[in-house]
Amino acid sequence: MHAADHYLAMTPEALGRYFPKRYFLIAHITAGGGSLLSGIIQFWPKLRNFSWKLHRAIGYLYLLAVLTSSVSALVLASTTSYEVSWGYAFTLQVWASVWISATFIAFYTAVKKQFKLHKEWMIRSYIVTVAFLLSGFAYKIPYIQSLGSFTEVTVPLFWMGWAIPLYTYEIIRSRGSKAKAGSRS
């Protein structure tokens, strides 16, 4: 989050191409931070066991944070990101769409009381939530920056940031399902 601190100056110099859409940028950053915090709290088993009402309330906060941050991300990706490149903008649009759809599937399965599916979709949603941190940290590695321009490097990092962790989760999840099925035989 500290990497975005300079945006809080809210000046044209600090915001650059984001200045005309500054309120979407600030909403994206603050709600994104809220989703990171509220999401991780949801995985704490003691919270769920202590109070389903509190778990549900924090879940609604997570849903609202993801909705706010992802819609803001879609606005930014559909406007200012094209100044970087078409591929950069498209990648961010897909990423935000995956984020919001995984989160709403998680919400829908909770409403339908399909709690095993709800947990699986919340894990997927949170993987996409933290993906921005993963790709951001990876981009700070000098070797990775030396591989090319900002656009050449960040677009693959963005895909890597959420696609590889989701793929890994699915492998782990399917192995767990096979192990459970094998023990029932």
Secondary structure, 3 states (H helix, E strand, C coil): CHHHHHHHHCCHHHHHHHHHHHHHHHHHHHHHHHHHHHHHHHCCHHHHHHCHHHHHHHHHHHHHHHHHHHHHHHHHHCCHHHHCCHHHHHHHHHHHHHHHHHHHHHHHHHHCCCHHHHHHHHHHHHHHHHHHHHHHHHHCCHHHHCCCCHHHHHHHHHHHHHHHHHHHHHHHHHHHHHHHHHHHC
